[in-house]
Amino acid sequence: MLTEVLPYYFLFHYVILLIEWPIQKPKEMP
């Protein structure tokens, strides 16, 4: 079961990083 859930977990985490990172640290963005 872990093998099936892991890809979705990483995909979700990657999307969250793409959305939240620029919002939390806008000063570091060029």
A tleap script that builds the chain and sets N, CA, C and O, in Angstrom:
source leaprc.protein.ff14SB
mol = sequence {
  NMET LEU THR GLU VAL LEU PRO TYR TYR PHE
  LEU PHE HIE TYR VAL ILE LEU LEU ILE GLU
  TRP PRO ILE GLN LYS PRO LYS GLU MET CPRO
}
set mol.1.N position { 0.836 -1.210 0.000 }
set mol.1.CA position { 0.000 0.000 0.000 }
set mol.1.C position { 0.869 1.258 0.000 }
set mol.1.O position { 0.546 2.243 -0.664 }
set mol.2.N position { 1.958 1.216 0.739 }
set mol.2.CA position { 2.834 2.390 0.778 }
set mol.2.C position { 3.367 2.730 -0.609 }
set mol.2.O position { 3.492 3.897 -0.980 }
set mol.3.N position { 3.676 1.684 -1.356 }
set mol.3.CA position { 4.218 1.905 -2.706 }
set mol.3.C position { 3.202 2.608 -3.601 }
set mol.3.O position { 3.578 3.313 -4.537 }
set mol.4.N position { 1.925 2.417 -3.313 }
set mol.4.CA position { 0.901 3.047 -4.147 }
set mol.4.C position { 0.617 4.477 -3.690 }
set mol.4.O position { 0.239 5.332 -4.491 }
set mol.5.N position { 0.802 4.720 -2.407 }
set mol.5.CA position { 0.459 6.035 -1.860 }
set mol.5.C position { 1.625 7.029 -1.992 }
set mol.5.O position { 1.413 8.233 -2.136 }
set mol.6.N position { 2.846 6.510 -1.941 }
set mol.6.CA position { 4.022 7.384 -1.979 }
set mol.6.C position { 4.041 8.345 -3.172 }
set mol.6.O position { 4.268 9.537 -2.966 }
set mol.7.N position { 3.816 7.890 -4.393 }
set mol.7.CA position { 3.851 8.820 -5.534 }
set mol.7.C position { 2.868 9.965 -5.368 }
set mol.7.O position { 3.175 11.108 -5.709 }
set mol.8.N position { 1.693 9.664 -4.847 }
set mol.8.CA position { 0.699 10.729 -4.655 }
set mol.8.C position { 1.138 11.687 -3.553 }
set mol.8.O position { 0.899 12.892 -3.633 }
set mol.9.N position { 1.784 11.138 -2.522 }
set mol.9.CA position { 2.253 11.973 -1.426 }
set mol.9.C position { 3.320 12.962 -1.911 }
set mol.9.O position { 3.281 14.146 -1.577 }
set mol.10.N position { 4.269 12.456 -2.704 }
set mol.10.CA position { 5.315 13.337 -3.218 }
set mol.10.C position { 4.737 14.371 -4.174 }
set mol.10.O position { 5.151 15.530 -4.167 }
set mol.11.N position { 3.790 13.954 -4.987 }
set mol.11.CA position { 3.163 14.889 -5.919 }
set mol.11.C position { 2.438 15.991 -5.156 }
set mol.11.O position { 2.540 17.168 -5.500 }
set mol.12.N position { 1.709 15.600 -4.125 }
set mol.12.CA position { 0.984 16.569 -3.308 }
set mol.12.C position { 1.958 17.523 -2.619 }
set mol.12.O position { 1.740 18.734 -2.591 }
set mol.13.N position { 3.035 16.965 -2.062 }
set mol.13.CA position { 4.021 17.788 -1.368 }
set mol.13.C position { 4.690 18.765 -2.336 }
set mol.13.O position { 4.956 19.915 -1.987 }
set mol.14.N position { 4.956 18.295 -3.549 }
set mol.14.CA position { 5.589 19.158 -4.554 }
set mol.14.C position { 4.669 20.311 -4.932 }
set mol.14.O position { 5.119 21.446 -5.089 }
set mol.15.N position { 3.392 20.019 -5.078 }
set mol.15.CA position { 2.420 21.068 -5.424 }
set mol.15.C position { 2.307 22.075 -4.287 }
set mol.15.O position { 2.225 23.281 -4.523 }
set mol.16.N position { 2.301 21.581 -3.063 }
set mol.16.CA position { 2.217 22.478 -1.901 }
set mol.16.C position { 3.439 23.393 -1.851 }
set mol.16.O position { 3.312 24.585 -1.571 }
set mol.17.N position { 4.615 22.843 -2.119 }
set mol.17.CA position { 5.822 23.665 -2.122 }
set mol.17.C position { 5.752 24.732 -3.199 }
set mol.17.O position { 6.131 25.879 -2.964 }
set mol.18.N position { 5.268 24.362 -4.386 }
set mol.18.CA position { 5.179 25.322 -5.483 }
set mol.18.C position { 4.228 26.464 -5.142 }
set mol.18.O position { 4.434 27.602 -5.564 }
set mol.19.N position { 3.188 26.152 -4.379 }
set mol.19.CA position { 2.173 27.166 -4.073 }
set mol.19.C position { 2.581 28.003 -2.853 }
set mol.19.O position { 2.454 29.228 -2.861 }
set mol.20.N position { 3.068 27.332 -1.812 }
set mol.20.CA position { 3.317 28.047 -0.559 }
set mol.20.C position { 4.689 28.716 -0.499 }
set mol.20.O position { 4.832 29.767 0.126 }
set mol.21.N position { 5.688 28.130 -1.133 }
set mol.21.CA position { 7.038 28.684 -0.994 }
set mol.21.C position { 7.143 30.139 -1.493 }
set mol.21.O position { 7.696 30.975 -0.779 }
set mol.22.N position { 6.637 30.464 -2.677 }
set mol.22.CA position { 6.723 31.854 -3.136 }
set mol.22.C position { 5.897 32.797 -2.262 }
set mol.22.O position { 6.196 33.989 -2.183 }
set mol.23.N position { 4.869 32.275 -1.611 }
set mol.23.CA position { 4.027 33.126 -0.768 }
set mol.23.C position { 4.712 33.387 0.574 }
set mol.23.O position { 4.642 34.497 1.101 }
set mol.24.N position { 5.372 32.370 1.125 }
set mol.24.CA position { 6.024 32.529 2.417 }
set mol.24.C position { 7.326 33.323 2.306 }
set mol.24.O position { 7.697 34.045 3.232 }
set mol.25.N position { 8.015 33.190 1.176 }
set mol.25.CA position { 9.305 33.884 1.022 }
set mol.25.C position { 9.322 34.716 -0.267 }
set mol.25.O position { 10.091 34.415 -1.180 }
set mol.26.N position { 8.502 35.737 -0.352 }
set mol.26.CA position { 8.465 36.542 -1.578 }
set mol.26.C position { 9.700 37.426 -1.713 }
set mol.26.O position { 10.051 37.844 -2.816 }
set mol.27.N position { 10.354 37.709 -0.597 }
set mol.27.CA position { 11.529 38.591 -0.651 }
set mol.27.C position { 12.730 37.884 -1.266 }
set mol.27.O position { 13.615 38.536 -1.819 }
set mol.28.N position { 12.770 36.548 -1.175 }
set mol.28.CA position { 13.904 35.813 -1.726 }
set mol.28.C position { 13.749 35.568 -3.223 }
set mol.28.O position { 14.709 35.207 -3.903 }
set mol.29.N position { 12.551 35.763 -3.722 }
set mol.29.CA position { 12.348 35.566 -5.159 }
set mol.29.C position { 12.921 36.748 -5.924 }
set mol.29.O position { 12.742 37.890 -5.502 }
set mol.30.N position { 13.605 36.506 -7.035 }
set mol.30.CA position { 14.235 37.591 -7.796 }
set mol.30.C position { 13.203 38.465 -8.505 }
set mol.30.O position { 13.570 39.422 -9.187 }
savepdb mol mol.pdb
quit
